[in-house]
Amino acid sequence: MGTGGMYTRVEDAPESWKALPPLPSEKQRLTKRSLFGIQILLFVGAVTFFVMLYKSFAFGTAIGCVSGAALSSSRAHLSDTPQYFQTKPELFAGPTPTGPAPFLAQTNPAPFLGTSYIPNSPLETQIPIAGNKNDSNIFQMMGQLSHYFPNPVGFGVDEYSLPPGSEIVQLNMLSRHGSRYPTTGSGAFKFGQKHKNMTGDVKYTGELSFLNDWNYQLGAEILVPIGKQELFDSGTLHYYQYGHLYPNNGSKIIARSTTQDRMTKSAEYFLAGFFGLEWPTNVTLLLAIEDSTGVWNNSLAGYYNCNNSNNYRSAGGNNATIEWYETYLADATARLQKLAPGFGWTPKDSYDAQSLCAYETVAYGYSQFCGLFTYEEWEGYEYSIDIQFAGNNAFQSPTGRAVGIGYVQEILARLQHHTIDSPIAQVNVTLDNNTATFPLDHKHDKPYSP
């Protein structure tokens, strides 16, 4: 090929040459320069961002889903992660002065009449109930299964401002655990098993139509999410009321609970509400062993130390409850039998359905079982729980006082400023005869009861 009188020999190019792209056009070169310039700007911007991030001590948290392999890889390089991305210890916490603790229990002049702010609740409780003429709340009629709410009448004890010259010097508080899943083998669970065994043989209609697609899926025994919030809120409330009693001098107070999971977690959430997430620096949490297979002295679970509290002698409340729900749920049972032909719906099923309303509401936020019953039937449910606890555990029980005497003796010992050196009912002398585990100088004592 000749060009301008010069000849160039053209031969087949090597394979590697053939793979080379054609020379870019002027437009492509301009595009590449622009992209390169953008990359430089992005790099400079990223560097500037991290410099500003470092100087302002602003930290964020990224939450992502990590596969098992990626997680293993990240663990292998965990030591390479800069410490300033970790939450503990706080390297750049900024100023952290704390003001004096509140003491609202002593400084509050008196409750004031009027509307108080009520925060949003995650639970759906605005359910139309037949016969509810006064806009009352059935979720306050479920006994120990009710989501926590303050008693508007204060158990008959009126609130007054503290008289001049008096002061609060000590707090002893006994708390129940937060809202929870049903007990293993409870009536709610048995209803679910009966329904499961009937699937395919029963066609539910009307208000029970939802059971055609319903399955029992509740957990057992442990706290539900709202139960955790209840104890956290309780801890926060008690800080506002009694925070001034905490010495805040570097010493730890003693709180007690049991080894049962919902009890341990209830104590921990309460303490987190009172002190914050750093509560272990302020509190020693003592866990008394709760186990039916061994004999452990435990004043917070005294029923395991009293054989008669676990047999027919303390079943009067259960027997009275059966007689009562067969009476007050007679009409409801007749209604629901018509909607579940072949199920063999009984008064016990109606009663278990009422308990499922309570359990599903605190577990899921809403339950279709709640609307199956009239307001009067919910009043009957509330009374059934009253007579059950009265006969099984309280003043109508032949064993109630025996089960609770250990805790009462501990309260008396604290008020009288002495340890307990001899066995009394469920008292654990190993703990109560030692001022390290049964302190006499602390103003707080926070036990939990299952």
C-alpha positions in Angstrom: 0.0 0.0 0.0 1.5 3.3 -1.0 1.1 6.6 0.8 2.9 9.7 -0.3 5.5 7.7 -2.2 6.2 5.5 0.8 5.3 1.8 1.0 4.3 0.0 4.1 4.1 -3.7 4.3 1.0 -5.0 6.0 1.1 -8.4 7.6 -1.4 -10.4 9.7 -1.3 -8.9 13.2 -0.6 -11.2 16.2 -3.7 -12.4 18.1 -3.0 -10.2 21.1 -3.0 -7.2 18.8 -6.3 -8.1 17.4 -7.9 -7.8 20.8 -6.9 -4.2 21.2 -9.8 -1.7 20.9 -9.9 0.8 18.2 -8.5 4.3 18.9 -11.1 6.4 20.7 -12.7 9.2 19.0 -12.4 12.8 20.2 -15.9 12.6 21.8 -15.0 9.4 23.7 -11.7 11.0 24.9 -13.7 14.0 26.3 -16.2 11.6 28.0 -13.3 9.7 29.7 -11.7 12.9 30.9 -15.1 14.0 32.4 -15.5 10.6 34.1 -12.0 10.8 35.5 -12.7 14.3 36.8 -15.9 13.1 38.5 -14.0 10.2 40.1 -11.4 12.7 41.5 -14.2 14.9 42.9 -15.9 11.9 44.5 -12.7 10.8 46.1 -11.9 14.3 47.4 -15.5 14.6 48.7 -15.3 11.2 50.4 -12.0 12.2 52.1 -13.5 15.6 53.2 -16.5 13.8 54.5 -14.5 11.5 56.7 -12.3 14.3 57.9 -15.4 16.3 58.9 -16.9 13.1 60.5 -13.8 12.7 62.6 -13.6 16.3 63.6 -17.2 16.6 64.6 -17.2 13.1 66.3 -20.4 12.2 64.5 -21.0 8.5 64.4 -23.7 6.5 62.8 -24.8 2.9 62.8 -25.4 0.8 59.7 -27.6 -2.2 59.9 -27.4 -4.9 57.3 -27.9 -8.5 56.6 -24.7 -10.5 56.5 -24.3 -14.0 55.2 -22.7 -16.7 57.4 -19.5 -16.6 55.2 -19.3 -12.8 55.3 -19.9 -12.8 59.1 -17.0 -15.3 59.5 -14.8 -13.1 57.4 -15.7 -10.0 59.3 -14.9 -11.7 62.6 -11.5 -12.6 61.3 -10.8 -8.9 60.6 -12.6 -7.6 63.7 -9.3 -6.5 65.2 -8.6 -4.3 62.2 -11.8 -2.3 62.7 -10.9 1.2 64.1 -12.0 1.4 67.7 -13.8 4.7 67.2 -16.5 2.8 65.3 -17.4 0.8 68.4 -19.9 1.9 71.0 -17.8 0.8 74.0 -15.8 2.4 75.4 -17.1 5.8 74.5 -14.0 7.5 73.1 -15.6 10.8 72.0 -18.7 11.0 74.3 -18.6 14.8 74.7 -19.8 16.4 77.9 -21.6 14.0 80.2 -22.6 15.9 83.4 -25.7 14.6 85.2 -28.0 16.8 87.3 -29.5 15.8 90.6 -31.8 12.8 90.7 -35.5 13.5 90.9 -37.6 12.7 94.0 -41.2 13.1 92.7 -42.6 10.8 95.3 -41.7 13.4 97.9 -41.9 16.6 96.0 -45.1 16.1 94.1 -47.7 18.3 95.9 -50.6 16.0 94.9 -52.3 14.5 91.9 -54.0 17.1 89.7 -57.4 16.5 88.1 -57.6 16.7 84.4 -56.4 15.1 81.3 -52.9 13.7 81.3 -50.8 12.9 78.2 -51.0 9.2 77.3 -48.3 7.9 74.9 -49.2 5.9 71.8 -49.6 2.2 72.5 -48.5 -0.5 70.0 -51.5 -2.6 70.9 -54.9 -2.3 69.2 -57.5 -2.0 71.9 -60.2 0.0 70.2 -62.4 -3.0 69.4 -66.2 -2.7 69.3 -67.7 -4.8 72.1 -71.4 -5.5 72.3 -73.0 -4.0 75.4 -70.1 -1.6 76.1 -72.3 1.5 76.9 -69.7 3.6 78.8 -66.8 3.3 76.5 -65.0 1.1 79.0 -61.9 -0.9 78.2 -62.2 -4.7 78.3 -58.4 -4.9 78.3 -58.5 -3.7 81.9 -60.7 -6.7 82.7 -58.2 -9.5 82.1 -56.5 -9.8 85.5 -52.9 -10.7 85.4 -53.1 -11.0 81.6 -53.9 -7.3 81.1 -51.3 -5.1 79.6 -50.0 -2.9 82.4 -52.2 0.2 83.2 -52.2 2.4 86.2 -55.0 1.8 88.7 -57.2 4.9 88.6 -58.4 4.5 92.2 -55.1 3.6 93.8 -56.5 0.5 95.6 -58.5 2.7 97.8 -55.5 4.7 99.1 -55.8 8.4 98.3 -52.7 10.4 97.3 -51.6 13.3 99.4 -48.6 15.6 99.5 -46.0 14.7 102.1 -46.7 16.3 105.5 -44.2 19.0 106.6 -41.2 17.6 108.4 -41.5 14.1 107.0 -39.4 12.5 104.4 -39.1 9.2 102.5 -36.0 7.3 103.5 -36.5 3.8 102.1 -38.2 2.0 99.2 -39.1 -1.7 99.1 -40.9 -2.6 95.9 -42.2 -6.0 94.8 -43.0 -6.3 91.1 -44.6 -8.8 88.8 -42.9 -9.7 85.6 -44.1 -8.0 82.3 -46.7 -9.3 79.8 -45.8 -12.8 78.6 -46.6 -15.8 76.5 -48.9 -18.5 78.0 -47.8 -21.1 80.4 -46.8 -24.4 78.8 -49.8 -26.6 78.5 -52.3 -23.8 79.4 -55.8 -23.5 78.2 -54.8 -21.3 75.3 -52.4 -23.9 74.1 -55.0 -26.7 74.5 -57.5 -24.8 72.5 -54.9 -24.5 69.7 -54.2 -28.2 69.8 -57.9 -29.0 69.6 -58.3 -26.7 66.7 -55.3 -28.2 65.0 -56.7 -31.7 65.3 -60.1 -30.6 63.9 -58.6 -28.9 60.8 -60.4 -30.3 57.7 -63.3 -31.6 59.6 -64.8 -28.3 60.7 -65.9 -25.3 58.6 -66.2 -22.2 60.8 -68.7 -19.5 59.8 -69.7 -16.0 60.8 -67.5 -14.4 63.5 -65.5 -17.6 63.7 -64.6 -17.6 60.0 -61.1 -16.4 60.8 -60.4 -19.8 62.4 -60.4 -21.4 59.0 -57.0 -19.8 58.4 -55.9 -19.5 62.0 -53.1 -21.5 63.7 -51.9 -21.4 67.3 -48.3 -19.9 67.1 -47.7 -18.3 70.5 -44.5 -18.9 72.3 -44.4 -20.0 76.0 -43.5 -18.5 79.3 -41.1 -15.7 78.2 -41.8 -12.0 77.9 -43.5 -10.5 74.8 -42.1 -7.2 73.5 -44.7 -5.1 75.3 -43.7 -6.9 78.5 -40.2 -5.7 78.1 -41.4 -2.1 77.6 -43.6 -2.3 80.7 -40.6 -3.1 82.9 -38.4 -0.5 81.3 -41.1 2.1 81.7 -41.6 1.0 85.3 -37.9 1.5 85.9 -38.0 5.0 84.4 -41.1 5.8 86.5 -39.3 4.7 89.7 -36.3 6.8 88.9 -38.5 9.9 88.7 -40.2 9.0 91.9 -37.3 7.7 94.0 -34.1 8.4 92.1 -32.9 10.7 94.9 -32.7 7.7 97.3 -29.9 6.2 95.2 -26.6 7.3 96.8 -24.7 7.6 93.5 -21.4 7.3 95.3 -19.9 4.4 93.4 -21.5 1.7 95.6 -23.9 -0.9 94.2 -27.4 -1.6 95.4 -28.8 -5.1 95.4 -31.7 -6.2 93.2 -33.2 -9.7 93.3 -35.1 -11.9 90.9 -35.2 -15.6 90.0 -33.5 -17.7 87.3 -36.8 -18.1 85.3 -36.1 -16.3 82.0 -39.1 -13.9 82.2 -38.1 -13.0 85.7 -34.5 -12.3 84.9 -35.4 -10.3 81.9 -38.0 -8.3 83.8 -35.4 -7.3 86.4 -32.9 -6.4 83.7 -35.4 -4.2 81.8 -36.5 -2.5 85.0 -32.9 -1.7 85.9 -32.2 -0.4 82.3 -35.1 1.9 82.7 -33.9 3.2 86.1 -30.2 3.4 85.5 -29.7 3.1 81.7 -27.9 0.4 79.7 -24.9 0.7 82.1 -27.0 -0.6 85.0 -24.5 -3.4 85.9 -22.1 -0.6 87.2 -24.8 0.4 89.7 -26.5 -2.8 90.6 -25.7 -6.4 91.7 -28.5 -8.6 90.5 -29.0 -11.7 92.6 -30.9 -14.6 91.0 -32.5 -17.1 93.3 -32.8 -20.6 91.7 -36.3 -21.4 90.7 -36.7 -25.1 89.8 -39.4 -27.7 90.5 -36.9 -30.6 90.4 -34.9 -29.5 93.4 -35.5 -27.9 96.8 -34.2 -24.3 96.7 -35.2 -21.8 99.3 -36.6 -19.0 97.3 -38.9 -16.4 98.9 -39.9 -15.1 95.4 -41.2 -18.5 94.3 -42.3 -20.0 97.5 -44.8 -22.4 95.9 -42.0 -24.9 95.3 -41.2 -25.0 99.0 -44.8 -25.9 99.9 -46.0 -29.3 98.7 -49.6 -28.5 99.5 -49.6 -25.5 97.3 -49.2 -27.8 94.3 -52.0 -30.3 95.0 -55.8 -30.4 95.5 -55.5 -28.5 98.8 -54.8 -25.2 97.0 -57.1 -25.8 94.0 -60.2 -24.2 95.4 -59.8 -21.2 93.1 -59.6 -23.4 90.0 -62.7 -25.3 91.1 -64.7 -22.1 91.7 -63.6 -20.7 88.4 -64.9 -23.7 86.5 -68.3 -23.4 88.1 -68.3 -19.7 87.3 -67.4 -19.8 83.6 -69.9 -22.6 83.0 -72.5 -20.0 84.2 -71.4 -16.7 82.7 -70.3 -18.2 79.4 -73.5 -20.3 78.8 -74.9 -17.8 76.2 -71.6 -17.3 74.5 -71.0 -21.0 74.2 -74.4 -21.5 72.6 -73.7 -18.7 70.1 -70.2 -20.1 69.1 -71.4 -23.7 68.9 -73.6 -22.7 66.0 -70.6 -21.1 64.2 -68.4 -24.2 64.6 -70.5 -27.3 63.8 -68.5 -30.5 64.5 -66.0 -28.8 66.8 -67.9 -29.7 70.0 -67.5 -26.2 71.4 -67.7 -26.2 75.2 -67.7 -23.6 78.0 -64.0 -24.4 78.5 -63.4 -23.5 74.8 -65.1 -20.2 75.3 -63.0 -19.5 78.4 -59.8 -20.4 76.6 -60.8 -18.2 73.7 -61.1 -15.3 76.1 -57.6 -15.9 77.3 -56.4 -16.1 73.7 -57.7 -12.6 73.3 -55.4 -11.4 76.0 -52.4 -13.4 75.0 -52.6 -12.6 71.3 -53.1 -8.9 71.9 -49.9 -8.5 73.9 -48.0 -10.9 71.5 -49.2 -9.6 68.1 -50.9 -6.3 68.9 -54.4 -7.5 68.0 -56.6 -10.6 68.3 -59.9 -11.5 66.6 -60.9 -13.5 69.7 -61.7 -10.3 71.6 -64.8 -9.3 69.7 -66.5 -12.7 70.2 -67.7 -11.8 73.6 -70.0 -9.1 75.1 -69.0 -6.6 77.7 -70.9 -8.5 80.4 -69.0 -11.6 79.5 -65.7 -9.8 79.9 -66.9 -8.6 83.3 -67.5 -12.3 84.0 -63.9 -13.1 82.9 -62.5 -10.5 85.2 -64.4 -12.0 88.1 -63.2 -15.5 87.2 -59.6 -14.4 87.7 -60.5 -12.7 91.0 -61.9 -15.9 92.5 -59.2 -18.1 91.0 -56.4 -16.1 92.7 -58.4 -15.7 95.9 -58.8 -19.4 96.2 -55.4 -20.5 94.9 -53.1 -17.9 96.4 -54.7 -15.3 98.5 -56.9 -15.0 101.6 -59.2 -17.9 100.7 -56.3 -20.3 100.1 -55.2 -22.6 103.0 -51.6 -22.3 101.7 -51.4 -18.7 100.5 -49.9 -17.3 103.8 -47.4 -20.1 104.0 -46.1 -19.5 100.5 -45.6 -15.7 101.2 -44.3 -15.7 104.7 -40.6 -15.9 103.7 -40.8 -12.6 101.8 -42.7 -10.9 104.6 -40.0 -12.0 107.1 -37.4 -10.5 104.8 -39.2 -7.2 104.6 -39.5 -7.1 108.4 -35.8 -7.8 108.8 -34.9 -4.9 106.5 -37.2 -2.5 108.3 -35.6 -3.7 111.6 -32.1 -3.6 110.3 -31.0 -7.1 110.9 -30.1 -10.2 108.9 -31.8 -13.6 109.2 -29.7 -16.3 110.7 -32.2 -19.1 111.1 -34.4 -20.9 108.6 -37.9 -19.4 108.3 -40.1 -20.9 105.6 -38.6 -20.1 102.2 -35.9 -17.8 103.4 -32.5 -18.5 102.0 -30.2 -18.1 105.0 -27.1 -18.3 102.8 -28.2 -15.0 101.2 -30.1 -13.4 104.1 -27.4 -13.9 106.8 -24.8 -12.0 104.7 -24.8 -8.3 104.6 -23.1 -8.4 101.1 -26.2 -10.1 99.7 -28.7 -8.9 102.2 -27.5 -5.3 102.8 -29.0 -3.3 105.6 -27.8 0.2 104.7 -29.2 0.5 101.1 -32.3 2.5 100.6 -33.5 0.4 97.7 -34.5 -3.2 97.5 -36.0 -4.4 94.2 -37.3 -8.0 94.2 -39.4 -9.6 91.4 -42.1 -12.2 91.8 -43.1 -14.6 89.0 
